Amino acid sequence: MKSTASSPYMGVLILGATALFGNAVFTAMVLLMLVSCIWTPRRALPLLFMSGPLKLTAVGTILPIDITLLLMAAVVLIFLYLVVFNKIKTTPYKFSILVLIVVLSVIVVFSLWWTIAPWGYISKSGINILFIYLPLVFILVLGLHDNSPLFSPPVFIDTVVPVAVSWVGMGLYNQIHDLHPKQFNNPNDIVHHMSGFGEDYHFFTIFCIFAFLQYFIWILCEKQSLQSLAAGFLLFVLAYGMLNSPARVLTIGLLFVVAITLYKFPKKLSGLAIASIVLITAVALTGVTWYLSNLTATQMGSLQRVTNFDFSGESVFSRFVAVKVALRTYTQDIWHILFGVGVDGVAAANQDSGLYAHNLLLELLLEYGLLLCLPFVLLFVLSVKRGWACFLEAIQYKQAAWIWLTGLYMIFFIFSLSSNTLGNMRFYWILVGISFSMPSFSQFFISSELKTAK
């Protein structure tokens, strides 16, 4: 992770430039990265990872085709190149995962057939799972290997982090100029949350996490603790974003990753590194205190709802109601118990496309039933097992890029247990696909040591 694009110095520069000049800087950087896919095809996957916010740039609005579909087509073309020139590498384990994905595709087709949900509910969820997410996981499982033109951890980070930081800068720009953009998914309404920008208010928090996780690992692995000042500045933005987003579990996931990392590193941290982490924490607390003291009464009311962890809170309570109503339909018919109420059946049972289980496992149980949910659960359990093993090994062997990627995966797995829905988790599906190609560092280092000994 000794790259320039994702360094703290460059991050502060991008953040400041976007906060001052707004969408011009954000659009210019996105355009540059899109064009660079021509000579760096490995940028296509991380840009697809972040295609939602890219739609809000001038580039996204000018293109005659949806930018998600365009980037998906680029990934498919790279995969076809691998197939045509016989550059595909597989193992019996990967082959079994591929068979599992095919089985899941068949299950989704049948679920779309018998779902209780009308077309308007499934057009952007079940269809996404069938025609984008499952094929994408298939491509990543089969096409990712050493030197694959589809994926490289450093390129992934160098693409995601600068765009993430620039996105945060856009939030600050909107805050400075008191701008409230229209919601991407609901153009008739504006983004009400402070520092919100475009597609969805929780993106702000997600991208703060992208950036902060990278800077935290930079301090731990690269031992360049003087850069903690830059990291501290970005963490202030992180704290600011956390208080303006309902994606609370992302916060929990981040703390989880940080705690595990610190547990593995304490004896190896220098005094300066420890001081850096203390400084980051102090900056965050000071920034949050300052922010809260400057809120208007209206903003404070909105903030109290957003950060309300009480189960009587409106957001949490509505999720319990959604599951309760869906369970009533689910338990009325033995067919539903075994095979589920179908794709988006939870939302249909509640007669509200915005109400769903907000929990990956509950959603699978209710929509696919006791029998058909098992292959899905197997896929996610296997991916978590591989991701967790790689996360711990990456920490042990100080593989910074993989700590970032696997840490991000664990955050989004935790996030999937309390928010969002399967048809709307592009981040998580891509990380699932990557997880099955994560390396075993212990085997690599043991084999290297044996070669050296000989």
N, C-alpha and C positions, 0 to 999 in steps of 0.2 A: 504494500500500500504506500509506496514511496512516490506516488504519482502526483502530478501537478494539479490536475483538474479537481481532485477531491481533497486537496490539502487545506488546512484551516485558514491559511493566508488567502488562498484563492476564494475560499468560501466566504470570508468576510468581505472581500472585494465584490463578489457577485451579489451578496446580500445588500451591501450598501448601494451599488449601482442600480439594482432593481427598486429598492426603496425610494431612490431619488427620481428615477426616470420611468418607472412602471413597466407597462406591457411592451414597450419598445425593446427593452433589454431582454425580457423573458422570451419574446417572440424571436429575436435575433439569435439567441442561444439555441432555442429549439430548432430553428431553421438550419443552423450550422450543423447540429447533430443529425438531423434528418438527411442532409446532403452527405455527411460523412459516412453514412451507411454504405455508400457506393464503394469506398475503399476500406471501410471497417464494418463488414456485415454483422459483426458481433454486437453492434449497437442496436440492431433491430429488436432483439428480445427485451432489453431493458426499456426501450422506448415503448414497446407494446405493453410492458408492465405498467407504464405511466400514461397510457394513451388517453385516459379520462381528462386530465388537466390539459393535455396538449391540444384538445379540441377547442379550448377557449382562447388560444392564441390566434393571431391573424392568419397564420398558416392553416390552422384547423378549419377556420370559417371559409377560406378561399378554395380549398381542395374540393373537387367535385364528388369525392368518395369519402365515406366515414374513415377517419384516421385509424381507428382500431382495425377495421377490415383491411386497410392498406398495409399496415404493419404486420397483420396476421398473414397476408399474402406474401410479404417479404420473407417471413419465417418459413412458410411452406415452400417457397422457391429454393431457399438455402437447403432445406431438408431434401427436396427432390434432387438437388445437385449431389448431395451425399449418397442418395440411393443410386443415381445413374452412374456415378463414378466409383461405386462399391466402397464407400468410405464409412459404411455403417458397421458399428461394432456392438455385438450383443453377447449376453451370457444367459445361462439357463434361468437365473433369477430375474433378469430383465424380461426374458421371454414370458415368464409366468405373469409378470406385471402387465405386459401387453395383452395377454389373453384376458386378464381381469378387466382391463379397460374396455375391450370389445364386449364382454359380458355386461358391463355397466351401460354401455351405449344401447344395447338391446333392452335393458331394463328401463331406461329413460324413454325409449320409443313406446313401450307398452304403457308406461306411466302417463305419457302424454295422451295416449288413446283413451284411458279410462278416468282421467282426472275429472274432478267435480268443478274445476275452475274453467271459466269461459276464456276464449282466446285472448281477450284484452289483458288477462292476468299472466299468461304464460309466454307471450310473444317476446319478452325480453329476459326471461329467466331460464325456463326449460329449454328453449331454443338455443340460448347461449351455452348451456351445459352440453347439449348434444352436438352442436356444430362449431363451437369455438373451444371450450375448456377441455373436454375429453380428448378431442383430436390434438390439442396443444400438449396435453400431458403425454399422449402417445408419441408425438414427435420428439419431445424432450427426453423421454426415457430411452428411445431408440437412437436419437441423434447426438446426445451429449456424451463426450468422452474427451480424453486428453487431446488438445490441439483441435478440437471441433470448431468449425467456423460459426457455429450457432451460439457459443457461450464461452465467456472467460470472466472469472470473478473480478479481476481488476477493471476490465472494461465495463462490466455491469455496474460497479460502484462509481467509476468515473463518469458514467452517464446519469445514474439515478441521483447521486448526491448534489451535483451542481444545479440540476433542475429542481430538486427539492429545496435547496437553499434559495433559489430564485423565486420559487413559489412562496416561500415565507416572506421574501422581500416584497412580493406583490401584495401580500396581506398587510404589511406595514405601510406600503404606499397607499392602499385604500384607507387605512386608518388615519394617516396623516391628512389626506384630502377629503375625509369623511364620505367616501364612496361606498355605495352598496350595490354591487353588480346583481344582475338577474340570475336566478338559479338556473343551472344548465338543464336540469330535468323538469323544471317548472318555470318557464319563461315569464309567466304571469305574476310571479312573486319575486321579491328581492331577497338577497342573503341578509338575514337579520343579525347574525352573530358578528361581533366585532372581529375584524381581521379576516372575515370569511372572504373567499375569493372563488366564485364560480360554481363548479359542479356540485360540491357538497361540503358543508362546514367541517366535517371531521377530516377531510383531506389535509387541512392545515396542521392538525396534530400529527397525522401519519407522517408527513414529510419532515416535520420537526424531529420526529423519532429517527427517520432515515439519517438525517444529518448528525444528530447528537450521538447516535450509536457509533457512527464512524469516527467522530472526534474522540469519544471516550476510549475506543480501541486504539486509536492513534497514540494516545498518552500511555496506555498500558503496554503496547507492543513495540512501538518505535522509540520509546523513552525520550521523546522530545517534549519535555514537560513545559518548556517556556511557551509552547503553543497553547498552553492551557488558558491564556488570556483570550485567545480567539474562541476556544471552546466554551469558555465562560460566557462570552458575549452571545454565542449562539444558544447556550442553555437558557439565558434570559428569555430569548425568543421562544424556546421550547416551553418554559413555564407559562409564558403569556398565552401561547396557543393552547396549552392544557386547560387553562381556565375558561377558554372560549369554545370548548368542544365537548360534546356528550360522549365521545369515545373514551370513556373512563378506563376500559379494560386495556387499552393500548398503554395507558400509564402503568397499570399493574404489570403488564407484560414487560415493559421496559425496566421497571424496578426488579423484576424477576431475573432478567438477563444480567443486569448490573450486579445483583447480589451473587449470582452464580459465578460471574467472572471475578469478582473481588474475592470470593471464597477460594478460587483456584490460584489467585495471584499474590496474596498478602505478603508472603515471605520474599517475593521477588521485586516488590515495589520499593523504589528509592524514597528517601525522605522528601525529595522535590516532587515526585509523582503524587505522594500522599497529600502534600500541601496543595498541589494542583486540584485534586479532587475536592478538598476542603474549600478551596477558593471557588470552584464551580458551584458547590452547594450554597455558599454564602451569597454569591451573585444571584442565584435563583431565588433564594428567600428574600433578598433585598428587593429584587425586581417585582416579585409577587406582592410584597407589602406595599411598595410604591404604587403598583397598579390598582390594588384594592382601595387605597386611600384616595384615588382620583376618579372613581366611578361615580356616575350620576345615579339617582335613585332608580331610574328605569333600567339602566345597565346592571345595577346590583340585583334587581329583581330577576332579570333574565339569567344572571350568573348563578343565583341561588338555585334556580330550577335545574340548570345545566349540571352543576356540581353536587346535586342532591343525591346522596347515597342511601337515603331512607327508602325502604321498600314501598312506602306510600307515595313516592314520587310519581308524577304523571307518566314519565317515559317507562319506568320499570313496571308500574302497575298495568299499563296497557299491554305489555308483553305477557304478563300472567293471564290477563283476560283473553288474549289471542289464543294461547295454548289451551285454556279451559274450554273455550268455545269449540276449538278444533277437536279436542278430546271427546266432546259430546258426540260429534259426528263420527269420529273414529271408532268409538265403542258400540255404535248402533248396528254394525254389520260385521260379520266374521270375515267377509272379503276385505274390508277396510283394515281390520286388525292384522290380517296376514299380508296384504299387498298395498296397504296405504290408501289415502284419499287422493293420491296423484300429485303431480307437479303443481305447486302453488295452491294446493288444496287448503292449507291453513288460512291463507289470505281469503280464498273464496268462501270458506266457512264463516269467516268474520265479515264478509261482504265489504272488505276494505283492502285494496291492493297494497297498502302500506303496513298492514298488520301481519306479522309472521312470527315464527317461533323464536327468532334471535338466538338460536342455539343450534349448532351443527348437528349434534346427535339427536336432539328432539325433532328437528326438521326431518332428518332421515327416517326416524321411527314413524312419525305421523304421515309423511308423504309417500313412503315406500313400504311401510308395514314391517312386521317382525321378520319376514323372510327376505324380502328384497332389499332391506337396508343392510343386510350382513355383508354383501360384497363391497358396498361403499365404506362401511366401517373398517373392513379388512384393508382396503386401499389406504385409508387415512392413518390407521394404526401402524402399518408398515412404513409409511412415509415419516411419521413422527419418530418411530424407533430409529430409522436411519439418520434423520436429522439430529436427534438428541445425541446419538453416538458420535456423529461427526462434530457436533458442537463441543462436546467434552474433549475430544481428541485435538480439535483445533486450538482450544485453550491450552492444553498440555504442551503442544508443540509450537505454540505461538504463531499460528497461521492466521494472520490478521484478517485477510479478505474472507476466509471461510468463517471466522468468528462472526463477522458482520452479517454474512448471508444466513448462517444457521441461527444466529441470534434473532435476525429478522423473521425467520421462519417460525421460531418458537413464539415470538410476540403475536404473529398473525394466527397461529393455532389457538392461543389463549383468547384472542379477539373473536375467533369464530365460535367460541363457546358462549358468547353473550351478546353478539351483535351481528347484523347483516344476514344475508341469505346465500345459499349455494350458487344461485344464478347471478349473483352480483359481487362475487369475490375474486376478481381477476388476479389480484395480488396473491391470494392464497393458492389458487390453482397453479399458477406459474411456479411458485415455490415448492409445491407438491411435486411437480414434474422434475424440478432441479434436484430435489432431495434423493431421488432414486439413483442419481449419478454422483452423489457426494463421495469423496475418496475416503479410504482408511489410512490415516496418517501413521498409525502404529505399524502397519504392514510395510508402508513405504520406508519409514526410518529404520526398521529392523532389517529389511532387505539391503538398504544402503550401507548399514553398518557391517553386514556380512560380506558385501562386496569389498568394503574397505579393508576388512580383516584378512581377506584372501590376497 
